[in-house]
Amino acid sequence: MDLTERVPFGRTGLMVSRIGLASGYGVPTAAIEKAFHEYGVNYFYLSFLKRGNMVRAIHNLAPRHRDELRIVLVWPVKKNLFSLQGMVERWLKKLMVEQADLVVLQDVNKPPDQELIDNVHQLRDSGKVRFVGMSGHDRPLFGKIARGEVKAPVDFFQIRYNAVHTGAEQDIFGHLPQENRPGIVAFTATCWKKLLKPKLMPEGEHPLAPVDCYRFVLSHPDVDVCVTGPANAAQMEDNLKALAAGPLDEEEMARVRRIGKHIYSVSGKAPFLAR
């Protein structure tokens, strides 16, 4: 498995980098452009916060490289669905592009109702968005969607997955079809930095480096993209080292899982951090 190469994003067929960049912590414009040119990163996730740097990077990159870019917008389903298409149109105008590649419906924690389904179909039919996915914390629901037991007009899932919270392996990954598989995006690879903290380590164990966390996530064959949200260029460079380092070997994987299991046992049992 060569993590430096782009891969097909599930049934969308879009070629995506194995690590994507999120704007939310303020990664600088120049760093985003460097990630594209030097590391092949093309998955750009416009978070709710600090989006200006990524907007400027897209302005700079799109005139020559629009076909390579994967521009990702996010929309919380708790908001008025009638403004979903309006949101997309406003962002396309701001980004100066004609179409978004992906839209993530955030906080989907129950089977989609007919209103949501209709809005997704209308959004696709408008030609403003190529593919739609969903994000949420009800992993068994996503497993049911993957098996076809619950109908949802989505092409990919954005899910929490890291060495502390591995429940997606049972609840989602094990239920993905071999053909026409939805794309999988993972987030929180460092478990909100818990995997990096010495005080949370098992006795005699050193904390993980960020590169270890991203390598763990990307070692799973069902994960297409892992999103990182660096605050500066140095953090971005550290995280992107995972691409050249490649998947974990068996010994490294055993160590990372051992640390993740320990952290979960001492700090991960709160309801919102369910495994």
Order of alpha helices (4+ residues) and beta strands (2+ residues): beta-beta-beta-alpha-beta-alpha-beta-alpha-beta-alpha-beta-alpha-beta-alpha-beta-alpha-beta-alpha-alpha
